[in-house]
Each structure stands twice: as C-alpha cells, then as structure tokens.
Amino acid sequence: MNPSFQELIKHKFPDLSRGQKKVAEFLVNFMEKGSLYTAGQIGKEAGVSETTVIRLAYALGLNGFSDLQELMRKEWLSSAESKEAANKHAADSAAEEKKPFSEWLSPVDEKDLSQAVDALIKSDQVYIAGFRESHTAAYWLYYKMNQLRNHVLLSFPTGFLLETLCNLTSASTVVVFSLPRYTKEALEVAQQAKKQGAKVIAITDRRLSPVGQIADITLLAGTTEHILSLLALSQLVISSMQKRDEKTAGKRQERLEKLYAEQGIFLE
C-alpha cells in the first residue's frame, strides 16, 4: 500500500533541507492550496523559490512536481469528502462539545479525534506526559481520565521514570503534550514509547513538531498561548470517551461516587 501524502512528508521530513521543510509544512497545513497552486505560487506563499518546491518532489522520491500535486489532490479530495459526509451526519458528541470552544478547537480533525478516543478506550494502559508548562494540562487530563478507566499514569513535571515506560506494551497508548518551547523529555518519551510498540498521541501545535513527526495520531491545539486551549482540547477528548464508552465509564463513576461518599470527600 502506497503511503499517503502526509505519511510521506512525515517519513522524509528529517532529511529535507531547510527550504524544503518550509514547503512541506506549508503543504501539510494548506493542502487545498497545494493541490491547486502552481509551483511558483506555492514557493511564494512558503517564502522559497519555485526550484525548492520542485526539488521537494524529488526529495520525496517522486518523479516531479506534477506527481506531488496529484498525490496531494487525491488526499485533499478524500479528506474533503469525508468531512462532508461527517457533516451530513452531524449532531455527534464531539461537534456538540466543540461549540463553546470553537476558537480553540477549530484545528481538531474529527477523524484524528475518533482514532485517539478509540485507542484511549481500548488500551491496556494510558501514560500521559507533559513537562514544565504543559504539565498542568497533562495532570488535568490524567485526573479526568482516571474517572473513566483504570491504569492511567502520569509523568513528573520535569521528567519520567524509565521503569514506568518499561511496562508499556503494543496495547498501550501514550499521550504527549508537546508545545513551544519543545522539551527534550517530551520527544524522549515519545521515542521510547515507539520502541515499546505503544501508540503515541501527540497534543501539539503543528503536525510536524518534533513529537508530531513520530506520533501515530496528532491532535492540534488552536493556540499555545493560553492554557485554556489545552484544557478545552482535553475536555473534548474526555467527553468523547465518556459518550463512546458510556456503560464502562458509568460503572466506574458509580464506584467512585460510593468511595467519595464513604470518605466524605465532598461537602455536598
């Protein structure tokens, strides 16, 4: 099976020149323009020469710019058709949850979200990693996910235990928050998870961020300048999990409520 356009970019990205990387990021973010623009127009938008755009095609192992554009066009049309079909079936839980946070959640792709939720529900364990400023959002996701399922683990604010990562399996999922300024710990966790065969979900600002390049699924934050953007995206994940697996989540929450009552945790 031939790789998709985004898969090809992801695989080849580390070996591209600086100018080619600029073109690659532009094409990933604006696939519609890439499908329709000439090489010269793409170069102007990306801030490089037309020659750099053409050379990108060869660097990706294609026969020329026309092949690159055809690959993009097919993927863009397929994605557009999928989105149109999803909109026709609207009223799904994720769409409802996005309404109050539309400004922050607009970059979230429904297909990526669905795949992420499916992995988080079915995994034998979930490890959530967020370092420094990202740890606040990581902790919130960890706390809320523990209300829905068992075997949820969390990194430290400034590091992680290899002994914990050693327990990851091919049935595990690792969620990594990776935002500017990107930390080496986030990349190291993702790399180690991949070595263990675990699925990696990146919550990041762009698909070709350091962790985004190796992640299996990427969820894009609308802005990295406000912690509420990350919390809104985390809430979208949690609410989607809850509605997708309502029976299991409901039983766990019932047990938790019983414990809360026995311990007198809440005043009301």
TORKOL-4160 file (C-alpha; in steps of 0.2 Angstrom, whole numbers, padded with zeros to 4 digits, m for minus):
268
<pt num="1" X="0000" Y="0000" Z="0000"/>
<pt num="2" X="0007" Y="0017" Z="m0005"/>
<pt num="3" X="0009" Y="0030" Z="0009"/>
<pt num="4" X="m0002" Y="0045" Z="0009"/>
<pt num="5" X="0005" Y="0062" Z="0006"/>
<pt num="6" X="0006" Y="0066" Z="0025"/>
<pt num="7" X="0014" Y="0050" Z="0029"/>
<pt num="8" X="0027" Y="0053" Z="0015"/>
<pt num="9" X="0031" Y="0070" Z="0022"/>
<pt num="10" X="0032" Y="0064" Z="0039"/>
<pt num="11" X="0044" Y="0050" Z="0035"/>
<pt num="12" X="0055" Y="0061" Z="0024"/>
<pt num="13" X="0054" Y="0077" Z="0034"/>
<pt num="14" X="0070" Y="0075" Z="0045"/>
<pt num="15" X="0081" Y="0073" Z="0029"/>
<pt num="16" X="0074" Y="0088" Z="0020"/>
<pt num="17" X="0083" Y="0104" Z="0018"/>
<pt num="18" X="0078" Y="0119" Z="0027"/>
<pt num="19" X="0069" Y="0127" Z="0012"/>
<pt num="20" X="0061" Y="0110" Z="0008"/>
<pt num="21" X="0054" Y="0109" Z="0026"/>
<pt num="22" X="0046" Y="0126" Z="0024"/>
<pt num="23" X="0037" Y="0120" Z="0009"/>
<pt num="24" X="0032" Y="0103" Z="0017"/>
<pt num="25" X="0025" Y="0112" Z="0032"/>
<pt num="26" X="0015" Y="0124" Z="0020"/>
<pt num="27" X="0008" Y="0110" Z="0010"/>
<pt num="28" X="0003" Y="0100" Z="0026"/>
<pt num="29" X="m0006" Y="0115" Z="0033"/>
<pt num="30" X="m0014" Y="0121" Z="0017"/>
<pt num="31" X="m0017" Y="0105" Z="0006"/>
<pt num="32" X="m0031" Y="0114" Z="m0004"/>
<pt num="33" X="m0019" Y="0127" Z="m0010"/>
<pt num="34" X="m0005" Y="0115" Z="m0013"/>
<pt num="35" X="m0017" Y="0105" Z="m0024"/>
<pt num="36" X="m0022" Y="0120" Z="m0034"/>
<pt num="37" X="m0007" Y="0132" Z="m0035"/>
<pt num="38" X="0007" Y="0131" Z="m0047"/>
<pt num="39" X="0025" Y="0128" Z="m0040"/>
<pt num="40" X="0029" Y="0146" Z="m0041"/>
<pt num="41" X="0013" Y="0151" Z="m0031"/>
<pt num="42" X="0017" Y="0138" Z="m0018"/>
<pt num="43" X="0035" Y="0145" Z="m0017"/>
<pt num="44" X="0029" Y="0162" Z="m0015"/>
<pt num="45" X="0017" Y="0158" Z="m0001"/>
<pt num="46" X="0031" Y="0147" Z="0008"/>
<pt num="47" X="0044" Y="0160" Z="0006"/>
<pt num="48" X="0056" Y="0150" Z="m0005"/>
<pt num="49" X="0060" Y="0148" Z="m0024"/>
<pt num="50" X="0050" Y="0138" Z="m0036"/>
<pt num="51" X="0065" Y="0127" Z="m0038"/>
<pt num="52" X="0064" Y="0122" Z="m0020"/>
<pt num="53" X="0046" Y="0117" Z="m0022"/>
<pt num="54" X="0051" Y="0106" Z="m0037"/>
<pt num="55" X="0066" Y="0099" Z="m0028"/>
<pt num="56" X="0055" Y="0094" Z="m0013"/>
<pt num="57" X="0045" Y="0082" Z="m0025"/>
<pt num="58" X="0062" Y="0073" Z="m0030"/>
<pt num="59" X="0067" Y="0073" Z="m0012"/>
<pt num="60" X="0051" Y="0063" Z="m0008"/>
<pt num="61" X="0055" Y="0050" Z="m0021"/>
<pt num="62" X="0043" Y="0056" Z="m0033"/>
<pt num="63" X="0045" Y="0059" Z="m0052"/>
<pt num="64" X="0041" Y="0078" Z="m0052"/>
<pt num="65" X="0030" Y="0092" Z="m0045"/>
<pt num="66" X="0015" Y="0085" Z="m0055"/>
<pt num="67" X="0016" Y="0068" Z="m0046"/>
<pt num="68" X="0017" Y="0078" Z="m0029"/>
<pt num="69" X="0002" Y="0088" Z="m0033"/>
<pt num="70" X="m0008" Y="0073" Z="m0039"/>
<pt num="71" X="m0004" Y="0064" Z="m0023"/>
<pt num="72" X="m0010" Y="0080" Z="m0013"/>
<pt num="73" X="m0025" Y="0082" Z="m0023"/>
<pt num="74" X="m0031" Y="0064" Z="m0020"/>
<pt num="75" X="m0029" Y="0066" Z="m0001"/>
<pt num="76" X="m0037" Y="0083" Z="m0001"/>
<pt num="77" X="m0052" Y="0077" Z="m0011"/>
<pt num="78" X="m0053" Y="0062" Z="0000"/>
<pt num="79" X="m0052" Y="0072" Z="0016"/>
<pt num="80" X="m0065" Y="0085" Z="0009"/>
<pt num="81" X="m0077" Y="0071" Z="0005"/>
<pt num="82" X="m0075" Y="0063" Z="0022"/>
<pt num="83" X="m0078" Y="0079" Z="0031"/>
<pt num="84" X="m0094" Y="0082" Z="0020"/>
<pt num="85" X="m0101" Y="0065" Z="0025"/>
<pt num="86" X="m0097" Y="0068" Z="0043"/>
<pt num="87" X="m0106" Y="0085" Z="0042"/>
<pt num="88" X="m0121" Y="0077" Z="0035"/>
<pt num="89" X="m0122" Y="0065" Z="0049"/>
<pt num="90" X="m0119" Y="0080" Z="0062"/>
<pt num="91" X="m0125" Y="0081" Z="0079"/>
<pt num="92" X="m0112" Y="0069" Z="0085"/>
<pt num="93" X="m0105" Y="0072" Z="0103"/>
<pt num="94" X="m0088" Y="0079" Z="0098"/>
<pt num="95" X="m0097" Y="0093" Z="0087"/>
<pt num="96" X="m0108" Y="0097" Z="0101"/>
<pt num="97" X="m0093" Y="0099" Z="0113"/>
<pt num="98" X="m0084" Y="0110" Z="0101"/>
<pt num="99" X="m0097" Y="0123" Z="0100"/>
<pt num="100" X="m0092" Y="0133" Z="0116"/>
<pt num="101" X="m0073" Y="0132" Z="0112"/>
<pt num="102" X="m0074" Y="0134" Z="0093"/>
<pt num="103" X="m0060" Y="0147" Z="0093"/>
<pt num="104" X="m0048" Y="0135" Z="0102"/>
<pt num="105" X="m0054" Y="0118" Z="0094"/>
<pt num="106" X="m0055" Y="0123" Z="0076"/>
<pt num="107" X="m0040" Y="0114" Z="0071"/>
<pt num="108" X="m0046" Y="0097" Z="0078"/>
<pt num="109" X="m0049" Y="0084" Z="0064"/>
<pt num="110" X="m0064" Y="0073" Z="0068"/>
<pt num="111" X="m0055" Y="0058" Z="0061"/>
<pt num="112" X="m0040" Y="0060" Z="0072"/>
<pt num="113" X="m0051" Y="0063" Z="0087"/>
<pt num="114" X="m0061" Y="0047" Z="0084"/>
<pt num="115" X="m0045" Y="0037" Z="0082"/>
<pt num="116" X="m0037" Y="0044" Z="0098"/>
<pt num="117" X="m0053" Y="0041" Z="0108"/>
<pt num="118" X="m0054" Y="0023" Z="0101"/>
<pt num="119" X="m0036" Y="0020" Z="0106"/>
<pt num="120" X="m0038" Y="0028" Z="0124"/>
<pt num="121" X="m0053" Y="0017" Z="0127"/>
<pt num="122" X="m0046" Y="0000" Z="0121"/>
<pt num="123" X="m0028" Y="0002" Z="0128"/>
<pt num="124" X="m0022" Y="m0009" Z="0142"/>
<pt num="125" X="m0014" Y="0007" Z="0150"/>
<pt num="126" X="m0013" Y="0025" Z="0146"/>
<pt num="127" X="0003" Y="0035" Z="0150"/>
<pt num="128" X="0001" Y="0054" Z="0150"/>
<pt num="129" X="0016" Y="0065" Z="0148"/>
<pt num="130" X="0018" Y="0084" Z="0150"/>
<pt num="131" X="0033" Y="0094" Z="0155"/>
<pt num="132" X="0035" Y="0111" Z="0163"/>
<pt num="133" X="0021" Y="0122" Z="0157"/>
<pt num="134" X="0012" Y="0108" Z="0149"/>
<pt num="135" X="0011" Y="0098" Z="0165"/>
<pt num="136" X="m0004" Y="0107" Z="0171"/>
<pt num="137" X="m0015" Y="0101" Z="0156"/>
<pt num="138" X="m0007" Y="0084" Z="0157"/>
<pt num="139" X="m0012" Y="0082" Z="0175"/>
<pt num="140" X="m0030" Y="0088" Z="0172"/>
<pt num="141" X="m0032" Y="0075" Z="0158"/>
<pt num="142" X="m0024" Y="0062" Z="0169"/>
<pt num="143" X="m0036" Y="0066" Z="0183"/>
<pt num="144" X="m0052" Y="0066" Z="0172"/>
<pt num="145" X="m0047" Y="0050" Z="0163"/>
<pt num="146" X="m0045" Y="0041" Z="0179"/>
<pt num="147" X="m0063" Y="0044" Z="0182"/>
<pt num="148" X="m0067" Y="0034" Z="0166"/>
<pt num="149" X="m0055" Y="0020" Z="0166"/>
<pt num="150" X="m0041" Y="0011" Z="0176"/>
<pt num="151" X="m0022" Y="0010" Z="0173"/>
<pt num="152" X="m0019" Y="0029" Z="0169"/>
<pt num="153" X="m0001" Y="0035" Z="0173"/>
<pt num="154" X="0007" Y="0052" Z="0173"/>
<pt num="155" X="0024" Y="0059" Z="0171"/>
<pt num="156" X="0033" Y="0071" Z="0183"/>
<pt num="157" X="0033" Y="0090" Z="0178"/>
<pt num="158" X="0052" Y="0089" Z="0174"/>
<pt num="159" X="0055" Y="0071" Z="0169"/>
<pt num="160" X="0049" Y="0052" Z="0169"/>
<pt num="161" X="0054" Y="0035" Z="0176"/>
<pt num="162" X="0061" Y="0023" Z="0163"/>
<pt num="163" X="0055" Y="0009" Z="0175"/>
<pt num="164" X="0037" Y="0015" Z="0171"/>
<pt num="165" X="0040" Y="0016" Z="0152"/>
<pt num="166" X="0047" Y="m0001" Z="0153"/>
<pt num="167" X="0029" Y="m0008" Z="0157"/>
<pt num="168" X="0022" Y="m0001" Z="0140"/>
<pt num="169" X="0016" Y="m0014" Z="0128"/>
<pt num="170" X="0010" Y="m0014" Z="0110"/>
<pt num="171" X="m0008" Y="m0012" Z="0118"/>
<pt num="172" X="m0003" Y="0004" Z="0127"/>
<pt num="173" X="m0006" Y="0022" Z="0122"/>
<pt num="174" X="0005" Y="0037" Z="0127"/>
<pt num="175" X="m0002" Y="0054" Z="0126"/>
<pt num="176" X="0012" Y="0068" Z="0124"/>
<pt num="177" X="0009" Y="0086" Z="0126"/>
<pt num="178" X="0022" Y="0095" Z="0116"/>
<pt num="179" X="0021" Y="0114" Z="0114"/>
<pt num="180" X="0034" Y="0128" Z="0110"/>
<pt num="181" X="0046" Y="0128" Z="0118"/>
<pt num="182" X="0048" Y="0110" Z="0114"/>
<pt num="183" X="0056" Y="0099" Z="0128"/>
<pt num="184" X="0068" Y="0085" Z="0125"/>
<pt num="185" X="0059" Y="0075" Z="0138"/>
<pt num="186" X="0043" Y="0075" Z="0128"/>
<pt num="187" X="0052" Y="0069" Z="0112"/>
<pt num="188" X="0061" Y="0056" Z="0123"/>
<pt num="189" X="0045" Y="0049" Z="0130"/>
<pt num="190" X="0038" Y="0048" Z="0113"/>
<pt num="191" X="0053" Y="0039" Z="0106"/>
<pt num="192" X="0054" Y="0026" Z="0120"/>
<pt num="193" X="0035" Y="0023" Z="0118"/>
<pt num="194" X="0038" Y="0019" Z="0100"/>
<pt num="195" X="0052" Y="0007" Z="0104"/>
<pt num="196" X="0040" Y="m0002" Z="0116"/>
<pt num="197" X="0027" Y="m0003" Z="0102"/>
<pt num="198" X="0015" Y="0008" Z="0110"/>
<pt num="199" X="0003" Y="0020" Z="0101"/>
<pt num="200" X="0008" Y="0039" Z="0103"/>
<pt num="201" X="m0005" Y="0053" Z="0103"/>
<pt num="202" X="0003" Y="0070" Z="0101"/>
<pt num="203" X="m0006" Y="0085" Z="0108"/>
<pt num="204" X="0004" Y="0099" Z="0099"/>
<pt num="205" X="0003" Y="0115" Z="0089"/>
<pt num="206" X="0008" Y="0108" Z="0072"/>
<pt num="207" X="0009" Y="0091" Z="0064"/>
<pt num="208" X="0027" Y="0092" Z="0060"/>
<pt num="209" X="0033" Y="0097" Z="0078"/>
<pt num="210" X="0046" Y="0086" Z="0085"/>
<pt num="211" X="0034" Y="0074" Z="0093"/>
<pt num="212" X="0021" Y="0076" Z="0079"/>
<pt num="213" X="0033" Y="0069" Z="0067"/>
<pt num="214" X="0034" Y="0052" Z="0075"/>
<pt num="215" X="0016" Y="0052" Z="0083"/>
<pt num="216" X="0003" Y="0039" Z="0076"/>
<pt num="217" X="m0011" Y="0052" Z="0080"/>
<pt num="218" X="m0010" Y="0071" Z="0081"/>
<pt num="219" X="m0022" Y="0082" Z="0090"/>
<pt num="220" X="m0019" Y="0101" Z="0086"/>
<pt num="221" X="m0021" Y="0114" Z="0099"/>
<pt num="222" X="m0029" Y="0130" Z="0092"/>
<pt num="223" X="m0017" Y="0141" Z="0101"/>
<pt num="224" X="m0002" Y="0138" Z="0113"/>
<pt num="225" X="m0003" Y="0155" Z="0121"/>
<pt num="226" X="m0017" Y="0150" Z="0133"/>
<pt num="227" X="m0019" Y="0135" Z="0145"/>
<pt num="228" X="m0037" Y="0135" Z="0142"/>
<pt num="229" X="m0034" Y="0130" Z="0124"/>
<pt num="230" X="m0026" Y="0114" Z="0130"/>
<pt num="231" X="m0039" Y="0111" Z="0144"/>
<pt num="232" X="m0053" Y="0113" Z="0131"/>
<pt num="233" X="m0045" Y="0100" Z="0119"/>
<pt num="234" X="m0043" Y="0088" Z="0134"/>
<pt num="235" X="m0061" Y="0091" Z="0139"/>
<pt num="236" X="m0066" Y="0086" Z="0121"/>
<pt num="237" X="m0056" Y="0070" Z="0122"/>
<pt num="238" X="m0064" Y="0066" Z="0139"/>
<pt num="239" X="m0082" Y="0070" Z="0134"/>
<pt num="240" X="m0079" Y="0060" Z="0118"/>
<pt num="241" X="m0073" Y="0045" Z="0128"/>
<pt num="242" X="m0087" Y="0046" Z="0140"/>
<pt num="243" X="m0100" Y="0046" Z="0127"/>
<pt num="244" X="m0091" Y="0032" Z="0116"/>
<pt num="245" X="m0090" Y="0020" Z="0131"/>
<pt num="246" X="m0104" Y="0026" Z="0142"/>
<pt num="247" X="m0108" Y="0010" Z="0150"/>
<pt num="248" X="m0090" Y="0007" Z="0157"/>
<pt num="249" X="m0087" Y="0025" Z="0161"/>
<pt num="250" X="m0104" Y="0025" Z="0171"/>
<pt num="251" X="m0100" Y="0010" Z="0181"/>
<pt num="252" X="m0083" Y="0017" Z="0186"/>
<pt num="253" X="m0090" Y="0033" Z="0191"/>
<pt num="254" X="m0103" Y="0025" Z="0202"/>
<pt num="255" X="m0089" Y="0016" Z="0211"/>
<pt num="256" X="m0080" Y="0032" Z="0213"/>
<pt num="257" X="m0096" Y="0041" Z="0220"/>
<pt num="258" X="m0098" Y="0027" Z="0233"/>
<pt num="259" X="m0080" Y="0030" Z="0238"/>
<pt num="260" X="m0082" Y="0049" Z="0239"/>
<pt num="261" X="m0097" Y="0047" Z="0250"/>
<pt num="262" X="m0089" Y="0034" Z="0262"/>
<pt num="263" X="m0074" Y="0046" Z="0264"/>
<pt num="264" X="m0084" Y="0062" Z="0265"/>
<pt num="265" X="m0073" Y="0070" Z="0251"/>
<pt num="266" X="m0086" Y="0082" Z="0246"/>
<pt num="267" X="m0097" Y="0093" Z="0257"/>
<pt num="268" X="m0112" Y="0092" Z="0246"/>
